[in-house]
Amino acid sequence: MNRSIRKELILVYKVLLIIILGFFIFWIITSLSTSSSFRFSTEDVFEISVTEFEEFGIVNENIIKSFHEKEYIAVIIDAINSSTRLKGDVDMGFGDYNLTLHFKENEKRVFHLWISDDSVAGNIMDIEETETLYRLTKKSTAYLKELILH
């Protein structure tokens, strides 16, 4: 085999190996990502109701606050969408509130919410996925405290 052809083949193999390794590293990084998996649209939600937490997996029917205004719905949706998934086992005490998202298609999605006057960064948990906890950003926590607690 000609020496220049052999050098070109080695170069091609190296480039292919780098490309394959790049895709593999990208796959690992994206699969281990801790970002939120929520992608709710403000346009699909017409109401968000707030109830006090009673028990995991159960929604209290006594609504203490309800939001219909798009600007408030947008703040709450943004808080959920920008939350970060926490790694590890979840061992949480009772929550403070439940947030129920009411969709136009007569569907609901409920989240347990941990937030208080002392909270710097609150937490949420999808009521259907109680083994996973999400951390709210400090900014979102401040907005939610203003909306829900005051």
Secondary structure as UniProt FT lines:
FT   HELIX           3..31
FT   HELIX           42..44
FT   STRAND          45..52
FT   TURN            56..57
FT   STRAND          63..67
FT   HELIX           70..81
FT   STRAND          84..85
FT   STRAND          97..103
FT   TURN            104..105
FT   STRAND          108..114
FT   TURN            117..118
FT   STRAND          123..126
FT   TURN            127..128
FT   TURN            130..131
FT   STRAND          134..135
FT   HELIX           138..144
FT   HELIX           145..149
//
